[in-house]
Amino acid sequence: MAMESAGRAAAGMLIVLSLTAFIIPTAAGQETVSSPDSGVQDLYLYMGWKDLVELYTRPDTSDERLDGYVRLSPDGEDIELEGVRFRGTSSRELPKKSFNVQFIEPQEFLFGSNDMNLKATYTDPTMMREKVSMDLFHALGQPAPRTKYFDLYINGVYEGLYVHVERVDADLLESNGLNPAGTLVADDFRGHYYLLPEVNRLSVFGYPIDEQDDPEAFLAETMDSRGEPDWGAVRDLVAWVYRTPPGPEFEEGFIERFDEENFIDWLAIHYLIGDLDSFGDDYWLYLDTDNPDAEWKVIPWDKDLTFGSHTRRGTTVNDYFGYESAIASGWDNDLVKKFLETPALRERLNLRMAFLMNEVFTEEYYAGQLDAHEEEIGDRLNVTPAEDAFALHPQNHHGDLGYLAYHTEAMLDFVRLRYRFIERAITPGSGEPYTASAEIPAGPAESTVFFTDPGGWVIATFEVSE
């Protein structure tokens, strides 16, 4: 999308990045990185022209798999496929398509899986948000999908940089030391609203499941799942959330049912990175049902709308960011809502967020991550359409090319402003808005002062050195 040629930050609230396109050489001269565990892997997808035309012209919602095969280099061995289709929900409407590629046999370069989720990340001009976000969970030792960059070629033409996000399934469970035969389900209530249109709910948590004639069959129809879940255990969890009010009773039941550390880390990271799309169908619930003492764990999914990135389906894709999303539930999810309304649990979440902001995921941490990713993928983000690049897609992302440093700076700006917003939510301000104090540094280091109002908005900063 073309954008006007100006870019400015407006009082710490929103920033629009709009600059002139910058042309650099195409992907033709890029080196192939063949390591299955690091770097950017080449992936050559070959499809018959009839199937390829059908893939790009049929309705975006079609999930029928079409024939093709894959190579890891132009002259490499053919790898057989079960088939190829587009993936995602609203992302299918974007001009750079995301793919699900299913292989007949497990593949080492997919962490031993036969299922490949190639995310286009078209709305992210850094193409780093998904990977950086998932790495936060791994840094805390929490189960989460692994990610890997791929350069995708379709019938020999470069069609973009992609992020493969590991499927949440038995393979992921096993790689995280969990029972691969355990119960694994996802809240997909909003995708099945047609079953009960009068309810108009987006989450199963808050629904009176025991009013159903066959609660377990209803859950199996309205939730996504892997393997053979224990639907009785899922029913018990949903029913407990519905009938239990926030407060001491909820705290006691929550500690009995959930891995508290896992759940709080999952929530804390979502609030730190401002994930706006997290509490509907973008997480999985796991329980080792072979262990009578097991506790529920949460596994994250889909982290493209983070660090301020946001889109409106079919209408808005731009470089604005907002950092002020509330520490709240959303998506009608009463599990999260009641957790936040239980003072003892909310206090533990607040303490964990403060610790992670100050000691673990600091601004320096993010700067290091962005530098490493820029070294890995930076040149690829500037590939322009040419004879051997982008026949099917417009370019790697929606924004103007050549300004990756500006986009990564915006991510760091988001972190700075988001952290001030969270700090104010944890410790509400009093007195006059836009007042601040800071300790004078003893050495040459500078101290940044943020002028923040009681609502968490930052209007200005300055550096104090003496």
VEXFIKE-992298 format. One record per residue (C-alpha): x, y, z. Coordinates in steps of 0.5 Angstrom, whole numbers, m for minus. Each point is the difference from the previous one (the first is absolute). Layout:
N
SITE      x      y      z
SITE      X      Y      Z
...
***
This chain:
466
SITE      x      y      z
SITE      0      0      0
SITE      3      7     m2
SITE      0      5      6
SITE      1      7      0
SITE      8      2      1
SITE      0      3      7
SITE      1     m4      7
SITE     m1      3      6
SITE     m1     m2      8
SITE     m6      4      3
SITE      1      1      7
SITE      2     m7      2
SITE     m7     m3     m3
SITE      0     m2     m7
SITE      6      0     m5
SITE     m1     m1     m8
SITE      6     m2     m4
SITE     m1      2     m7
SITE      6      1     m4
SITE      2     m1     m7
SITE      2     m7     m3
SITE      7     m2     m1
SITE      2     m5     m5
SITE      6     m5      1
SITE      2     m6     m4
SITE     m5     m6      0
SITE      0     m7      3
SITE      4     m3     m6
SITE      7      1      3
SITE     m2     m2      7
SITE      4     m6      3
SITE     m4     m6      2
SITE      1     m2      8
SITE     m1     m7      0
SITE      0     m1      8
SITE     m6     m3      2
SITE      0      3      7
SITE      3      7     m1
SITE      0      6     m5
SITE     m5      0     m6
SITE     m2     m6     m3
SITE     m1      0     m8
SITE     m7     m4     m2
SITE     m2     m1     m7
SITE     m7     m2     m1
SITE     m2     m2     m7
SITE     m7     m1     m2
SITE     m4     m1     m7
SITE     m2      6     m3
SITE     m7     m2      0
SITE      0     m1      8
SITE      4      6      1
SITE     m5      4     m4
SITE     m6     m3      4
SITE      4      1      7
SITE      0      8     m2
SITE     m7      0     m3
SITE     m5     m4      4
SITE     m3      3      7
SITE      5      1      5
SITE     m4     m4      5
SITE      1     m6     m4
SITE      5     m5      4
SITE      0     m6     m5
SITE      7     m2     m1
SITE      3      1     m7
SITE      6     m5     m3
SITE      7      3      0
SITE      7     m2      2
SITE      6      3      4
SITE      8      1     m1
SITE      5      3      5
SITE      4      2     m6
SITE     m2      1     m7
SITE      4     m7     m2
SITE     m2     m3      7
SITE     m4     m7      1
SITE     m8      1     m1
SITE     m3     m1      6
SITE     m7     m2      0
SITE     m6      4      3
SITE     m7     m2      2
SITE     m2      7     m3
SITE      0      7      1
SITE     m5      5      2
SITE     m1      7      2
SITE      0      1      8
SITE     m2      5      5
SITE     m7      4      1
SITE      0      7     m2
SITE      7      0     m3
SITE     m2     m4     m6
SITE     m3      7     m2
SITE      7      3     m1
SITE      4      0     m6
SITE      5     m4      2
SITE     m2     m7      2
SITE      1     m4      6
SITE      1     m8     m1
SITE     m1     m7      3
SITE      4     m5     m3
SITE     m1     m7      2
SITE      6     m5     m1
SITE     m1     m8     m1
SITE      6     m1      5
SITE      2      4      6
SITE      6      5     m2
SITE      6      1      4
SITE      0      8     m2
SITE     m7      0      3
SITE      2     m2      7
SITE     m2     m7     m2
SITE     m7      2     m2
SITE     m4     m2     m7
SITE     m4      7      1
SITE      3      7     m2
SITE     m4      6      1
SITE      4      6     m4
SITE     m3      6      3
SITE      1      6     m5
SITE      0      6      5
SITE     m2      5     m5
SITE     m3      5      5
SITE      7      0      4
SITE      5      4     m4
SITE      6     m3      5
SITE     m3     m7     m1
SITE      3     m1      7
SITE     m6      0      4
SITE     m2     m7      0
SITE      7     m3      1
SITE      2      5      6
SITE     m7     m1      3
SITE      1     m8      0
SITE      7      1      3
SITE     m2      3      6
SITE     m4     m6      2
SITE      6     m4     m1
SITE      4      4      4
SITE     m4     m1      6
SITE      0     m7     m1
SITE     m7     m1     m2
SITE     m3     m4     m6
SITE     m1      4     m6
SITE      1     m2     m8
SITE      7      1     m3
SITE      1      5     m6
SITE      4      0     m6
SITE      1      4     m6
SITE     m1     m2     m7
SITE      1      3     m7
SITE     m5     m3     m4
SITE      0     m1     m7
SITE     m6     m2     m4
SITE      2     m3     m7
SITE      7      3      0
SITE     m3      7      2
SITE      2      3      6
SITE     m7      2      4
SITE      3      2      7
SITE      3     m1      7
SITE     m5     m4      4
SITE      0     m2      7
SITE     m1     m7      2
SITE     m4     m1      6
SITE      0     m7      3
SITE     m7     m4      1
SITE     m3      0      7
SITE      0     m8      0
SITE      3     m6      3
SITE      7      1     m3
SITE      0      7      3
SITE     m3     m3      7
SITE      6     m6      0
SITE      5      5     m2
SITE     m2      4      6
SITE      1     m6      5
SITE     m8      0      0
SITE     m4     m7     m1
SITE     m2      0     m8
SITE     m6     m4      2
SITE     m3      6      4
SITE     m6      4     m1
SITE      1      6     m4
SITE     m6      4     m2
SITE     m1      7     m3
SITE     m5      5      2
SITE     m4      1     m7
SITE     m7      2      3
SITE      0      7     m5
SITE      1     m5     m6
SITE     m6     m4      2
SITE     m5      6      2
SITE     m5     m3     m5
SITE     m1     m5      4
SITE     m3      4      6
SITE     m1      7     m4
SITE     m4      3      6
SITE      6     m1      5
SITE      4      4     m4
SITE      7     m2      4
SITE      7      0     m3
SITE      3     m5      6
SITE     m3     m6      3
SITE      2      3      6
SITE     m6      3      3
SITE     m5     m5     m3
SITE     m4     m4      4
SITE      2     m7     m3
SITE     m4     m4      5
SITE     m7      3     m4
SITE      2     m4     m6
SITE     m3     m7      0
SITE      7     m3     m2
SITE      5      5      2
SITE      6     m5     m2
SITE     m3      0     m7
SITE     m1      7      0
SITE      7      2      2
SITE      3     m5     m5
SITE     m4      4     m6
SITE      2      7      3
SITE      7     m1      1
SITE      6     m2     m4
SITE      4     m6      3
SITE      6     m5     m2
SITE      0     m7      2
SITE     m5     m3      4
SITE     m2      5      6
SITE     m3     m1      6
SITE     m7      4     m1
SITE     m2     m2      7
SITE      6      4      3
SITE     m1      6     m5
SITE     m8      0      2
SITE      2      0      8
SITE      5      6     m2
SITE     m5      4     m4
SITE     m6     m1      6
SITE      5      2      5
SITE      2      7     m3
SITE     m8      1     m1
SITE     m2     m1      7
SITE      6      2      4
SITE      0      8      2
SITE      6      4      0
SITE      3      0      7
SITE      3     m5      5
SITE     m4     m6     m3
SITE      3      1     m7
SITE      7      1      2
SITE     m1     m7      4
SITE     m3     m3     m6
SITE      5      3     m5
SITE      6     m2      4
SITE     m3     m7      1
SITE     m1     m1     m8
SITE      6      5     m3
SITE      7      0     m1
SITE      0      7      3
SITE      7      2     m2
SITE     m1     m2     m7
SITE     m7      3      0
SITE      3      7      3
SITE      6      0     m5
SITE     m5     m1     m6
SITE     m4      6      2
SITE      6      4      2
SITE      3     m1     m7
SITE     m7      2     m3
SITE      0      6      4
SITE      7      2     m1
SITE      0     m1     m8
SITE     m7      3      0
SITE     m3     m6     m4
SITE     m7      3     m2
SITE     m3     m7     m3
SITE      2     m5      6
SITE     m6     m2      4
SITE     m5     m3     m6
SITE      3     m6     m4
SITE      8      2      1
SITE      2     m5      5
SITE      0     m7      2
SITE     m2     m4      6
SITE      4     m6      2
SITE     m1     m5      6
SITE      4     m6      1
SITE     m7     m5      1
SITE      4     m6      2
SITE      3      4      6
SITE     m6      1      6
SITE      4      5      3
SITE      2      4     m7
SITE     m2      7     m1
SITE     m2      4     m6
SITE      5      4     m4
SITE     m1      5     m5
SITE      4      0     m7
SITE      0      7     m4
SITE     m2      0     m7
SITE      0      6     m6
SITE      4      6      2
SITE      0      4     m6
SITE     m4      6      3
SITE      5      2      6
SITE      4      5      1
SITE     m5      5     m2
SITE     m1     m3     m7
SITE     m8      0     m1
SITE     m4     m1     m6
SITE     m8      0     m2
SITE     m2     m5     m4
SITE      0      2     m7
SITE      1      7      1
SITE      6      2      4
SITE      7     m1     m1
SITE      5      5      2
SITE      6      2      5
SITE     m4      3      5
SITE      1     m3      7
SITE     m4      1      7
SITE      3     m2      6
SITE     m6      1      5
SITE     m4     m6      0
SITE     m2     m2      7
SITE      2     m5      4
SITE     m7     m4     m1
SITE     m3     m6     m2
SITE     m4      1     m7
SITE     m3     m5     m5
SITE     m5     m2      6
SITE      5     m4      3
SITE     m3     m1      8
SITE      6     m4      2
SITE      5      6     m1
SITE     m5      5      2
SITE     m1     m3      7
SITE      7     m1      0
SITE      1      7      0
SITE     m6      1      5
SITE      3     m4      5
SITE      5      5      4
SITE      5     m5      2
SITE      1     m3     m7
SITE      0      7     m3
SITE      6      2      5
SITE      4     m6     m2
SITE     m1      2     m7
SITE      2      7      1
SITE      6     m2      4
SITE      2     m5     m6
SITE     m1      5     m5
SITE      5      5      4
SITE      5     m5      1
SITE      0     m2     m8
SITE      0      8     m2
SITE      6      2      5
SITE      4     m7      0
SITE     m1     m4     m6
SITE     m3      3     m6
SITE      3      7      0
SITE      1      5     m5
SITE      7     m3     m1
SITE     m3     m7     m1
SITE     m4      2     m5
SITE      5      4     m4
SITE      4     m6      0
SITE     m5     m4     m3
SITE     m2      5     m5
SITE      8      1     m2
SITE      0     m8     m1
SITE     m6      0     m4
SITE      2      6     m4
SITE      7     m4     m2
SITE     m4     m6     m2
SITE     m5      2     m4
SITE      1      8     m1
SITE      2      0     m8
SITE     m6     m5     m1
SITE     m5      5      2
SITE      2      5     m6
SITE     m1     m5     m6
SITE     m4      4     m5
SITE     m4     m3     m6
SITE      4     m3     m6
SITE      0     m5     m5
SITE      2     m5      5
SITE     m3      3      7
SITE     m8      1      2
SITE     m4     m3     m6
SITE     m6     m2      4
SITE      1      5      6
SITE      2      8      0
SITE      6     m1      5
SITE      2     m2      7
SITE     m4      5      4
SITE     m5      5     m1
SITE      4      6      2
SITE      5      4     m4
SITE      7     m3     m1
SITE      7      2      3
SITE     m2      2      7
SITE      1     m6      4
SITE      4      4      5
SITE     m6      5      1
SITE     m5     m6      1
SITE      4     m3      5
SITE      1      6      4
SITE     m8      1      0
SITE      0     m7      3
SITE      5      2      5
SITE     m4      7      1
SITE     m6     m5      1
SITE      4     m4      6
SITE      2      7      3
SITE     m7      3      0
SITE     m4     m7      2
SITE      4     m1      6
SITE     m1      7      3
SITE     m8     m2     m2
SITE      1     m6      4
SITE      4      3      6
SITE     m6      5      1
SITE     m5     m5     m1
SITE      3     m4      6
SITE      2      6      4
SITE     m6      5     m2
SITE      3      7      0
SITE     m2      6      5
SITE      1      7      0
SITE      1      4     m6
SITE      0     m3     m7
SITE      7      0     m3
SITE      4      1      6
SITE      6     m4      0
SITE      7     m1      5
SITE      6     m4     m1
SITE      6     m2      4
SITE      6      4     m3
SITE      5     m5     m3
SITE      7     m1      4
SITE      4     m1     m6
SITE      0      2     m8
SITE     m7     m4     m1
SITE     m6      4     m1
SITE     m7     m1      3
SITE     m6      0     m4
SITE     m6      4      3
SITE     m7     m2     m3
SITE     m5      5      1
SITE     m7     m4      0
SITE     m7      2      2
SITE     m4     m4      5
SITE     m3     m4     m6
SITE      7     m3     m2
SITE      1      5     m6
SITE      7      3     m1
SITE      1      7     m3
SITE      7      1      0
SITE      7     m3      3
SITE      7      3      1
SITE      6     m2      3
SITE      3      2      6
SITE      8     m1      1
SITE      1      5      6
***
